[in-house]
Amino acid sequence: MAKPIIVVEYDPTWPDTFESLKKRVAQALGDVAVAIEHVGSTSVPGLAAKPIIDMDVVVPTSEDIPTAIERLADIGYIYQGNLGIEGREAFIAPPNAPDHHLYVCPQDSRELRRHIRFRDYLRRHPDAAKRYADLKRLLAERHRDDRAAYTQAKTEFITEILRIAEEEDAGLSQ
């Protein structure tokens, strides 16, 4: 049975946990990783979240993914495929590691751009981050034992933030 969904207040140790995980992953991947990004709610200071670190490992191209899969397996990660999301390969974390999700994305991945854009928008707009935290708390209560329903119920908010962020980014680049 899956663990219930629990959203907790922001934990200031999350960035340190990410850095610790990042260091281990970076050592294993070597030059195949061009970046390792802290994404998801734990990457936004002050944002309530499920206490699970989300990491995107960025590789130059999709041709580099098999090398990343092999090197991550050497340190205990189990490859899961893309789980239905193109441009993002998922892994199960090694036992006894802090709770986290690890994804490998090519540099040109649409999903990677979505993760970064959403994170950066929430970092720049604390009011939106607060609305998102409130929504997540409500949905965690409503869908405590149904991750699919919880995720689906956040989709409208996330889509709207991504649309606004894209417009904002386009305005900044002009």
DAGI-V208039 format. One record per pair of residues at least 12 apart in sequence whose C-alpha atoms are under 6 Angstrom apart, sorted by the first residue. I is the first residue (numbers start at 0). GAP is how many residues later the second one is. D is the distance in whole Angstrom. If there is no record, write none. Layout:
I & GAP & D
I & GAP & D
//
This chain:
3 & 140 & 5
3 & 141 & 5
4 & 135 & 6
4 & 139 & 5
5 & 44 & 6
6 & 42 & 5
6 & 43 & 4
6 & 130 & 6
7 & 40 & 5
7 & 41 & 5
8 & 39 & 4
9 & 36 & 5
9 & 37 & 5
9 & 38 & 5
27 & 43 & 6
28 & 42 & 6
31 & 27 & 6
32 & 25 & 6
32 & 26 & 5
33 & 24 & 6
33 & 25 & 6
34 & 23 & 5
35 & 20 & 6
35 & 21 & 4
35 & 22 & 6
36 & 18 & 6
36 & 19 & 5
37 & 17 & 5
38 & 15 & 5
38 & 16 & 6
39 & 14 & 5
43 & 79 & 6
47 & 85 & 5
51 & 47 & 5
51 & 48 & 5
52 & 47 & 4
53 & 46 & 6
53 & 47 & 5
54 & 47 & 5
55 & 47 & 5
55 & 48 & 6
56 & 46 & 6
56 & 47 & 5
57 & 46 & 6
57 & 47 & 5
57 & 48 & 6
57 & 49 & 6
58 & 47 & 5
58 & 48 & 6
59 & 46 & 6
59 & 47 & 5
60 & 45 & 5
61 & 44 & 5
75 & 18 & 5
76 & 14 & 6
76 & 15 & 6
76 & 16 & 5
76 & 17 & 5
77 & 13 & 5
77 & 14 & 5
78 & 12 & 5
86 & 18 & 6
86 & 22 & 5
86 & 24 & 6
87 & 15 & 6
87 & 16 & 6
87 & 17 & 5
88 & 14 & 5
88 & 15 & 5
89 & 13 & 5
117 & 44 & 6
//
